[in-house]
């Protein structure tokens, strides 16, 4: 499996999430990166034939998305817009994030970037990138004597 790469910032996000759960502060949970910045959650996994990325993008319009892929990097850019601004009344809680975002994900497996396909359904972006023949997992059972 070629796409597992340690990112120290993921450990910091996990620590921040843990503090958020303990303190009951949802603004510390995954989805926010820094003050007021949105960072969509993604799942990235590898099958025998493909690298698959699924990103949760609630409230994002298809026209506000841009996906690019190179030989070793996938970038998802977009924007979530305010549905409406709260003009009067008391705001008891504000957890939903809006604004521009960028996620850049390294891909360690050999891929065929020119054959990548993306679909967007009910706020979930799915990107399927075929792997090169050389990077496909080939498993062979070895007999033990």
Biotite code that builds the C-alpha atoms (Angstrom):
import biotite.structure as struc

atoms = struc.array([
    struc.Atom([0.000, 0.000, 0.000], chain_id="A", res_id=1, res_name="UNK", atom_name="CA", element="C"),
    struc.Atom([1.693, 3.137, -1.149], chain_id="A", res_id=2, res_name="UNK", atom_name="CA", element="C"),
    struc.Atom([-0.486, 5.987, 0.130], chain_id="A", res_id=3, res_name="UNK", atom_name="CA", element="C"),
    struc.Atom([0.259, 5.869, 3.847], chain_id="A", res_id=4, res_name="UNK", atom_name="CA", element="C"),
    struc.Atom([2.538, 8.721, 4.746], chain_id="A", res_id=5, res_name="UNK", atom_name="CA", element="C"),
    struc.Atom([2.887, 10.092, 8.274], chain_id="A", res_id=6, res_name="UNK", atom_name="CA", element="C"),
    struc.Atom([1.824, 13.684, 8.641], chain_id="A", res_id=7, res_name="UNK", atom_name="CA", element="C"),
    struc.Atom([2.633, 15.249, 12.041], chain_id="A", res_id=8, res_name="UNK", atom_name="CA", element="C"),
    struc.Atom([-0.223, 17.720, 11.638], chain_id="A", res_id=9, res_name="UNK", atom_name="CA", element="C"),
    struc.Atom([-2.707, 14.841, 11.634], chain_id="A", res_id=10, res_name="UNK", atom_name="CA", element="C"),
    struc.Atom([-1.532, 13.994, 15.152], chain_id="A", res_id=11, res_name="UNK", atom_name="CA", element="C"),
    struc.Atom([-2.049, 17.613, 16.208], chain_id="A", res_id=12, res_name="UNK", atom_name="CA", element="C"),
    struc.Atom([-5.568, 17.595, 14.752], chain_id="A", res_id=13, res_name="UNK", atom_name="CA", element="C"),
    struc.Atom([-6.332, 14.372, 16.659], chain_id="A", res_id=14, res_name="UNK", atom_name="CA", element="C"),
    struc.Atom([-5.081, 15.981, 19.871], chain_id="A", res_id=15, res_name="UNK", atom_name="CA", element="C"),
    struc.Atom([-7.175, 19.091, 19.205], chain_id="A", res_id=16, res_name="UNK", atom_name="CA", element="C"),
    struc.Atom([-10.235, 16.887, 18.588], chain_id="A", res_id=17, res_name="UNK", atom_name="CA", element="C"),
    struc.Atom([-9.654, 15.043, 21.868], chain_id="A", res_id=18, res_name="UNK", atom_name="CA", element="C"),
    struc.Atom([-9.509, 18.337, 23.775], chain_id="A", res_id=19, res_name="UNK", atom_name="CA", element="C"),
    struc.Atom([-12.672, 19.440, 21.991], chain_id="A", res_id=20, res_name="UNK", atom_name="CA", element="C"),
    struc.Atom([-14.518, 16.315, 23.121], chain_id="A", res_id=21, res_name="UNK", atom_name="CA", element="C"),
    struc.Atom([-13.341, 16.717, 26.716], chain_id="A", res_id=22, res_name="UNK", atom_name="CA", element="C"),
    struc.Atom([-14.227, 20.409, 26.839], chain_id="A", res_id=23, res_name="UNK", atom_name="CA", element="C"),
    struc.Atom([-17.429, 20.047, 24.838], chain_id="A", res_id=24, res_name="UNK", atom_name="CA", element="C"),
    struc.Atom([-16.175, 22.623, 22.351], chain_id="A", res_id=25, res_name="UNK", atom_name="CA", element="C"),
    struc.Atom([-17.155, 21.564, 18.842], chain_id="A", res_id=26, res_name="UNK", atom_name="CA", element="C"),
    struc.Atom([-15.195, 24.418, 17.286], chain_id="A", res_id=27, res_name="UNK", atom_name="CA", element="C"),
    struc.Atom([-12.045, 22.428, 18.082], chain_id="A", res_id=28, res_name="UNK", atom_name="CA", element="C"),
    struc.Atom([-13.210, 19.368, 16.178], chain_id="A", res_id=29, res_name="UNK", atom_name="CA", element="C"),
    struc.Atom([-11.977, 18.239, 12.779], chain_id="A", res_id=30, res_name="UNK", atom_name="CA", element="C"),
    struc.Atom([-13.349, 20.372, 10.026], chain_id="A", res_id=31, res_name="UNK", atom_name="CA", element="C"),
    struc.Atom([-11.782, 23.593, 11.217], chain_id="A", res_id=32, res_name="UNK", atom_name="CA", element="C"),
    struc.Atom([-8.125, 24.326, 10.662], chain_id="A", res_id=33, res_name="UNK", atom_name="CA", element="C"),
    struc.Atom([-6.987, 27.453, 12.413], chain_id="A", res_id=34, res_name="UNK", atom_name="CA", element="C"),
    struc.Atom([-9.265, 30.333, 13.202], chain_id="A", res_id=35, res_name="UNK", atom_name="CA", element="C"),
    struc.Atom([-12.291, 30.283, 10.922], chain_id="A", res_id=36, res_name="UNK", atom_name="CA", element="C"),
    struc.Atom([-10.693, 28.075, 8.257], chain_id="A", res_id=37, res_name="UNK", atom_name="CA", element="C"),
    struc.Atom([-12.570, 25.066, 6.979], chain_id="A", res_id=38, res_name="UNK", atom_name="CA", element="C"),
    struc.Atom([-10.817, 21.780, 6.217], chain_id="A", res_id=39, res_name="UNK", atom_name="CA", element="C"),
    struc.Atom([-13.174, 19.160, 4.718], chain_id="A", res_id=40, res_name="UNK", atom_name="CA", element="C"),
    struc.Atom([-12.821, 15.609, 5.978], chain_id="A", res_id=41, res_name="UNK", atom_name="CA", element="C"),
    struc.Atom([-11.558, 13.022, 3.492], chain_id="A", res_id=42, res_name="UNK", atom_name="CA", element="C"),
    struc.Atom([-11.182, 9.261, 3.288], chain_id="A", res_id=43, res_name="UNK", atom_name="CA", element="C"),
    struc.Atom([-8.401, 8.050, 1.035], chain_id="A", res_id=44, res_name="UNK", atom_name="CA", element="C"),
    struc.Atom([-7.822, 4.381, 0.325], chain_id="A", res_id=45, res_name="UNK", atom_name="CA", element="C"),
    struc.Atom([-6.326, 2.030, -2.204], chain_id="A", res_id=46, res_name="UNK", atom_name="CA", element="C"),
    struc.Atom([-7.872, -0.973, -3.920], chain_id="A", res_id=47, res_name="UNK", atom_name="CA", element="C"),
    struc.Atom([-6.021, -3.378, -6.207], chain_id="A", res_id=48, res_name="UNK", atom_name="CA", element="C"),
    struc.Atom([-6.831, -1.202, -9.215], chain_id="A", res_id=49, res_name="UNK", atom_name="CA", element="C"),
    struc.Atom([-7.495, 2.335, -7.950], chain_id="A", res_id=50, res_name="UNK", atom_name="CA", element="C"),
    struc.Atom([-6.753, 5.083, -5.468], chain_id="A", res_id=51, res_name="UNK", atom_name="CA", element="C"),
    struc.Atom([-10.088, 6.370, -4.149], chain_id="A", res_id=52, res_name="UNK", atom_name="CA", element="C"),
    struc.Atom([-10.711, 9.656, -2.342], chain_id="A", res_id=53, res_name="UNK", atom_name="CA", element="C"),
    struc.Atom([-14.052, 10.634, -0.783], chain_id="A", res_id=54, res_name="UNK", atom_name="CA", element="C"),
    struc.Atom([-14.512, 14.139, 0.602], chain_id="A", res_id=55, res_name="UNK", atom_name="CA", element="C"),
    struc.Atom([-17.445, 15.455, 2.635], chain_id="A", res_id=56, res_name="UNK", atom_name="CA", element="C"),
    struc.Atom([-18.425, 18.818, 1.177], chain_id="A", res_id=57, res_name="UNK", atom_name="CA", element="C"),
    struc.Atom([-21.824, 19.777, 2.604], chain_id="A", res_id=58, res_name="UNK", atom_name="CA", element="C"),
    struc.Atom([-23.207, 23.011, 1.251], chain_id="A", res_id=59, res_name="UNK", atom_name="CA", element="C"),
    struc.Atom([-20.680, 23.195, -1.593], chain_id="A", res_id=60, res_name="UNK", atom_name="CA", element="C"),
    struc.Atom([-22.002, 23.669, -5.109], chain_id="A", res_id=61, res_name="UNK", atom_name="CA", element="C"),
    struc.Atom([-20.472, 21.589, -7.899], chain_id="A", res_id=62, res_name="UNK", atom_name="CA", element="C"),
    struc.Atom([-19.575, 24.811, -9.757], chain_id="A", res_id=63, res_name="UNK", atom_name="CA", element="C"),
    struc.Atom([-17.490, 25.945, -6.760], chain_id="A", res_id=64, res_name="UNK", atom_name="CA", element="C"),
    struc.Atom([-15.205, 22.873, -6.901], chain_id="A", res_id=65, res_name="UNK", atom_name="CA", element="C"),
    struc.Atom([-11.898, 22.358, -8.685], chain_id="A", res_id=66, res_name="UNK", atom_name="CA", element="C"),
    struc.Atom([-10.043, 19.036, -8.649], chain_id="A", res_id=67, res_name="UNK", atom_name="CA", element="C"),
    struc.Atom([-6.534, 18.624, -10.066], chain_id="A", res_id=68, res_name="UNK", atom_name="CA", element="C"),
    struc.Atom([-4.264, 15.603, -10.080], chain_id="A", res_id=69, res_name="UNK", atom_name="CA", element="C"),
    struc.Atom([-0.594, 15.165, -10.957], chain_id="A", res_id=70, res_name="UNK", atom_name="CA", element="C"),
    struc.Atom([1.575, 12.059, -10.864], chain_id="A", res_id=71, res_name="UNK", atom_name="CA", element="C"),
    struc.Atom([1.824, 12.242, -7.070], chain_id="A", res_id=72, res_name="UNK", atom_name="CA", element="C"),
    struc.Atom([-0.631, 14.839, -5.729], chain_id="A", res_id=73, res_name="UNK", atom_name="CA", element="C"),
    struc.Atom([-4.381, 15.373, -5.622], chain_id="A", res_id=74, res_name="UNK", atom_name="CA", element="C"),
    struc.Atom([-5.702, 18.864, -4.868], chain_id="A", res_id=75, res_name="UNK", atom_name="CA", element="C"),
    struc.Atom([-9.308, 19.709, -4.044], chain_id="A", res_id=76, res_name="UNK", atom_name="CA", element="C"),
    struc.Atom([-10.223, 23.401, -3.958], chain_id="A", res_id=77, res_name="UNK", atom_name="CA", element="C"),
    struc.Atom([-13.590, 24.928, -3.373], chain_id="A", res_id=78, res_name="UNK", atom_name="CA", element="C"),
    struc.Atom([-15.813, 27.287, -1.513], chain_id="A", res_id=79, res_name="UNK", atom_name="CA", element="C"),
    struc.Atom([-18.815, 26.980, 0.761], chain_id="A", res_id=80, res_name="UNK", atom_name="CA", element="C"),
    struc.Atom([-20.991, 30.083, 0.785], chain_id="A", res_id=81, res_name="UNK", atom_name="CA", element="C"),
    struc.Atom([-23.122, 31.526, 3.585], chain_id="A", res_id=82, res_name="UNK", atom_name="CA", element="C"),
    struc.Atom([-26.727, 30.538, 3.036], chain_id="A", res_id=83, res_name="UNK", atom_name="CA", element="C"),
    struc.Atom([-27.859, 33.615, 4.900], chain_id="A", res_id=84, res_name="UNK", atom_name="CA", element="C"),
    struc.Atom([-26.387, 35.928, 7.467], chain_id="A", res_id=85, res_name="UNK", atom_name="CA", element="C"),
    struc.Atom([-28.009, 36.162, 10.884], chain_id="A", res_id=86, res_name="UNK", atom_name="CA", element="C"),
    struc.Atom([-28.970, 39.803, 11.179], chain_id="A", res_id=87, res_name="UNK", atom_name="CA", element="C"),
    struc.Atom([-30.964, 39.937, 14.381], chain_id="A", res_id=88, res_name="UNK", atom_name="CA", element="C"),
    struc.Atom([-31.614, 37.811, 17.409], chain_id="A", res_id=89, res_name="UNK", atom_name="CA", element="C"),
    struc.Atom([-29.294, 35.984, 19.709], chain_id="A", res_id=90, res_name="UNK", atom_name="CA", element="C"),
    struc.Atom([-26.853, 33.478, 18.263], chain_id="A", res_id=91, res_name="UNK", atom_name="CA", element="C"),
    struc.Atom([-26.580, 30.571, 20.686], chain_id="A", res_id=92, res_name="UNK", atom_name="CA", element="C"),
    struc.Atom([-24.144, 28.504, 18.691], chain_id="A", res_id=93, res_name="UNK", atom_name="CA", element="C"),
    struc.Atom([-22.283, 28.865, 15.407], chain_id="A", res_id=94, res_name="UNK", atom_name="CA", element="C"),
    struc.Atom([-20.441, 25.703, 14.321], chain_id="A", res_id=95, res_name="UNK", atom_name="CA", element="C"),
    struc.Atom([-20.823, 25.637, 10.554], chain_id="A", res_id=96, res_name="UNK", atom_name="CA", element="C"),
    struc.Atom([-17.830, 26.917, 8.627], chain_id="A", res_id=97, res_name="UNK", atom_name="CA", element="C"),
    struc.Atom([-17.902, 28.813, 5.364], chain_id="A", res_id=98, res_name="UNK", atom_name="CA", element="C"),
    struc.Atom([-15.312, 30.067, 2.964], chain_id="A", res_id=99, res_name="UNK", atom_name="CA", element="C"),
    struc.Atom([-12.586, 28.801, 0.706], chain_id="A", res_id=100, res_name="UNK", atom_name="CA", element="C"),
    struc.Atom([-10.693, 25.580, 1.327], chain_id="A", res_id=101, res_name="UNK", atom_name="CA", element="C"),
    struc.Atom([-7.855, 23.602, -0.213], chain_id="A", res_id=102, res_name="UNK", atom_name="CA", element="C"),
    struc.Atom([-6.874, 20.010, 0.514], chain_id="A", res_id=103, res_name="UNK", atom_name="CA", element="C"),
    struc.Atom([-3.676, 18.683, -1.054], chain_id="A", res_id=104, res_name="UNK", atom_name="CA", element="C"),
    struc.Atom([-3.146, 14.954, -0.652], chain_id="A", res_id=105, res_name="UNK", atom_name="CA", element="C"),
    struc.Atom([0.061, 13.105, -1.538], chain_id="A", res_id=106, res_name="UNK", atom_name="CA", element="C"),
    struc.Atom([-0.299, 9.918, -3.586], chain_id="A", res_id=107, res_name="UNK", atom_name="CA", element="C"),
    struc.Atom([2.583, 7.479, -3.261], chain_id="A", res_id=108, res_name="UNK", atom_name="CA", element="C"),
    struc.Atom([1.173, 4.799, -5.569], chain_id="A", res_id=109, res_name="UNK", atom_name="CA", element="C"),
    struc.Atom([1.832, 5.045, -9.296], chain_id="A", res_id=110, res_name="UNK", atom_name="CA", element="C"),
    struc.Atom([-1.340, 6.393, -10.906], chain_id="A", res_id=111, res_name="UNK", atom_name="CA", element="C"),
    struc.Atom([-2.721, 7.191, -14.331], chain_id="A", res_id=112, res_name="UNK", atom_name="CA", element="C"),
    struc.Atom([-3.724, 10.806, -13.678], chain_id="A", res_id=113, res_name="UNK", atom_name="CA", element="C"),
    struc.Atom([-5.155, 11.271, -17.177], chain_id="A", res_id=114, res_name="UNK", atom_name="CA", element="C"),
    struc.Atom([-7.791, 8.579, -16.467], chain_id="A", res_id=115, res_name="UNK", atom_name="CA", element="C"),
    struc.Atom([-9.045, 9.992, -13.141], chain_id="A", res_id=116, res_name="UNK", atom_name="CA", element="C"),
    struc.Atom([-12.806, 10.383, -12.741], chain_id="A", res_id=117, res_name="UNK", atom_name="CA", element="C"),
    struc.Atom([-14.805, 12.410, -10.220], chain_id="A", res_id=118, res_name="UNK", atom_name="CA", element="C"),
    struc.Atom([-18.454, 12.382, -9.174], chain_id="A", res_id=119, res_name="UNK", atom_name="CA", element="C"),
    struc.Atom([-20.342, 14.634, -6.773], chain_id="A", res_id=120, res_name="UNK", atom_name="CA", element="C"),
    struc.Atom([-23.528, 13.387, -5.135], chain_id="A", res_id=121, res_name="UNK", atom_name="CA", element="C"),
    struc.Atom([-25.368, 14.680, -2.041], chain_id="A", res_id=122, res_name="UNK", atom_name="CA", element="C"),
    struc.Atom([-22.383, 16.652, -0.790], chain_id="A", res_id=123, res_name="UNK", atom_name="CA", element="C"),
    struc.Atom([-19.844, 13.843, -1.214], chain_id="A", res_id=124, res_name="UNK", atom_name="CA", element="C"),
    struc.Atom([-17.078, 14.169, -3.801], chain_id="A", res_id=125, res_name="UNK", atom_name="CA", element="C"),
    struc.Atom([-15.637, 10.840, -4.944], chain_id="A", res_id=126, res_name="UNK", atom_name="CA", element="C"),
    struc.Atom([-12.469, 10.675, -7.035], chain_id="A", res_id=127, res_name="UNK", atom_name="CA", element="C"),
    struc.Atom([-11.280, 7.382, -8.532], chain_id="A", res_id=128, res_name="UNK", atom_name="CA", element="C"),
    struc.Atom([-7.766, 7.314, -9.971], chain_id="A", res_id=129, res_name="UNK", atom_name="CA", element="C"),
    struc.Atom([-6.600, 4.128, -11.732], chain_id="A", res_id=130, res_name="UNK", atom_name="CA", element="C"),
    struc.Atom([-3.220, 2.782, -10.660], chain_id="A", res_id=131, res_name="UNK", atom_name="CA", element="C"),
    struc.Atom([-0.463, 1.928, -13.090], chain_id="A", res_id=132, res_name="UNK", atom_name="CA", element="C"),
    struc.Atom([0.140, -1.722, -13.836], chain_id="A", res_id=133, res_name="UNK", atom_name="CA", element="C"),
    struc.Atom([3.450, -1.572, -11.947], chain_id="A", res_id=134, res_name="UNK", atom_name="CA", element="C"),
    struc.Atom([1.847, -0.290, -8.746], chain_id="A", res_id=135, res_name="UNK", atom_name="CA", element="C"),
    struc.Atom([-0.968, -2.828, -8.554], chain_id="A", res_id=136, res_name="UNK", atom_name="CA", element="C"),
    struc.Atom([-0.673, -5.133, -5.616], chain_id="A", res_id=137, res_name="UNK", atom_name="CA", element="C"),
    struc.Atom([0.314, -8.609, -6.584], chain_id="A", res_id=138, res_name="UNK", atom_name="CA", element="C"),
    struc.Atom([0.044, -11.169, -3.820], chain_id="A", res_id=139, res_name="UNK", atom_name="CA", element="C"),
    struc.Atom([1.560, -14.604, -4.166], chain_id="A", res_id=140, res_name="UNK", atom_name="CA", element="C"),
    struc.Atom([1.236, -17.255, -1.503], chain_id="A", res_id=141, res_name="UNK", atom_name="CA", element="C"),
    struc.Atom([4.550, -18.794, -0.512], chain_id="A", res_id=142, res_name="UNK", atom_name="CA", element="C"),
    struc.Atom([4.565, -22.383, 0.740], chain_id="A", res_id=143, res_name="UNK", atom_name="CA", element="C"),
    struc.Atom([6.372, -22.955, 4.004], chain_id="A", res_id=144, res_name="UNK", atom_name="CA", element="C"),
    struc.Atom([8.511, -26.073, 4.148], chain_id="A", res_id=145, res_name="UNK", atom_name="CA", element="C"),
])
